[in-house]
Amino acid sequence: MNINMQNIKQNIKKYVKENFFFLLLILISLMVLAVNIRINVFKYNNFDYGKFDLGNMTQMVWNVAHGNGLWLTDYFGTNLPRWAMSHVDPILFLFVPIFVIFPSPLTLVISQLILVVFSSLLVFKIAQLHLKNDLAAFLMGFAFLFNPSIGYLTATSGFHGVTAAIPFFLGAFYIFDRMYYNDEFSKKNLVLFWILSIITMAGKEQIPLYTFLYGLFIIFLRNTGVERFKDFFKTKSGKIGLALSTVSLVWFIAAFFIIIPLNAHHRVAGYEKFAEIIELNDSTARDVALPNYFLNRYEEFGKSYSEILLNMVINPQKSVRVFFGGDKVLNFRRTFEPYAFLPFAYPAVLIMAVPDLVINFMTTAGGIGTAEITNHRVSMIIPVLAIATILAIKYLSKFLKDEKNRKTLSIFFSGVVVLFTLYTANYYNNPVYLWMRDATKKKIISKVFAKYDKNLTKRDLEVGDVVKLSELEYKDIDCAHQIVNIIPDGASVSGPDSLGAHLSMRETYAIFPALYNEADYVIVDVFARKIFTILDVETSIITDIVENLIKTPNYKMELGCGNFFVFKNVGSHKKEELLPIQERFDYPERLSYEFFQGVDIVDYEIPEQFERGQDSSIKMVYYREGSGSKKDTDLQDYLLFTSFVNKKTGEIYQLANLPSFALRETGGWVDGRYYIEQIEIVMPKFVEAGEYYVFVGMGNSIRTRSILLSTVQVN
């Protein structure tokens, strides 16, 4: 027994010694994974991930798990197949089994983290195979882990099929090169190679171009001793490469020229219905009706695939100007600098990244940011750069005849890459690297708490006192969590992008105002503007839509909290005919509290008690005093809001005053007029019972002020 234990210990020591650098990389990868999980859980709980794109990805996987196929709700509230959104990424099917066991958006995020982080081990294996040195291989795997682009992909991008494809591409490359250099094309390895290659192609519609170019690489650079051109296709490598390029080309053509165009009508029909409902004119359609949703990004080159590609080729000066225009030079540097620009020393591999380099850097539309390393579209470029760097180091080392010197040079170049990686990780703010470097970053990984102002609990306040209370948040996290919890499973929802990931496990989640007139629940975020920005239309249209929602007899307000208001489709019911905000020339003033920005409070009615879950209302009367130096535009961008502050704990519950937001904005108030606002309040059940101060506030992102009007009991 002692002899066996001694043998086991010796074998373990031997294994650790022989695989020390590989095991060390596993340990570091586990640390990076742990950090990434903590960051992503925080970001998810902080509602940093919305409908686009984690919500969409989750909704598609949820739909597959429920037998509905890869369907999702688009910008305009239409449930349609993924291909109608000009994307083909069936790699999502791969995640259905684990999603069935653990149904959560975080299941996709953590699955992708595991795949990408442990891709470092595949980089190690590729480097070990080519550089014949474990230290150099470790350094290359380490450099991959802390590459700024990888840091942003794992810590900030949520989940994307193209990112999940990274390890499958690296795995296919490693399996083939191992077969080639060992001259052992076994059936098992060939099957594994093809499985990995097919999954890679499934990552996104343009990835088959990567594998097409990889097939050519195999044909012409993995064929030893072949002299005549036709003989390239007769060897094992040649046949595999030709088959890979053929399958890739067919897949690419099918995706771009058949599947996407054939499904575009779903998107167009959905947009037309959406435009009719909210009364948009046809000029706002822009790229919606194009066969590919994203062709408009290259509008200066043309309007079709062929026209765009042709003009890029025949106008090289313009193409170069666009490719390096604006901040793209900086983005180009950020992409290549972590690898010390070594990929350019091995263009045979670097060329595989050309599809995404063209797609990302040749955009002519402004404000897209496709070339930035913070964008998930950099995903497939990075593994190509990693491989190109390894083969560039191998190529440069060959100039030395002595094998020992070659290994030394390989270690030197790999060390240079690590130095460049660490420098750029710090300089370009790799979030994972910064977290691990700076302990203070760990403070961001904390539980989300409600807002408090404990100073108010220590003061003797009187009605009319003006205080600088916490401003209404642009994203009230506590309210967002509470709202997510009250929406039933299976209910159709029209809501903001920010809640789209948490509420994605359902058949229909549209971005407000899509489906605002038919969804089971409509969630209004008074600050959300995403869909109007996308369509490049006036954001003021949102006030008209909220006005319709307030007036329609089918919707009843269930909850107002922070910047969110929840309306439930309860069917036709009686509503107050008068709008909840009225303008008057005259009003019998009961009091006069100087409020803010030339606005006085001249009357109000606040109930003495509020029952949680029951309808209540507050009446406010304002007088827009103005002066000779003040204009109506003084109140532009100012928002009125109501705050309840627990006298005992200092906990704050706030909500925007919806009537003055949606029906008559403060920016349009006229000097010398009275404004009577009826604020409907449904005190949420999550608000703790007790005695509360009631404040009415006004503010924008810079200035804010609140005035105490009453003390009430919440039951």
PyMOL commands that set and color helices and strands:
alter all, ss='L'
color gray80, all
select helices_A, chain A and resi 2-18+20-45+51-65+82-85+90-101+105-117+119-131+134-145+148-156+161-164+166-182+187-201+207-221+229-233+236-278+282-284+295-298+305-314+316-323+328-339+342-345+347-361+376-378+381-397+403-427+431-437+439-444+454-458+477-486+497-499+530-535+541-551+632-635+658-662+666-668
alter helices_A, ss='H'
color red, helices_A
select strands_A, chain A and resi 71-73+79-81+466-467+493-495+509-511+521-525+555-561+564-569+581-584+593-596+599-605+609-610+615-624+639-646+652-656+673-682+690-699+704-714
alter strands_A, ss='S'
color yellow, strands_A
deselect
rebuild
show_as cartoon
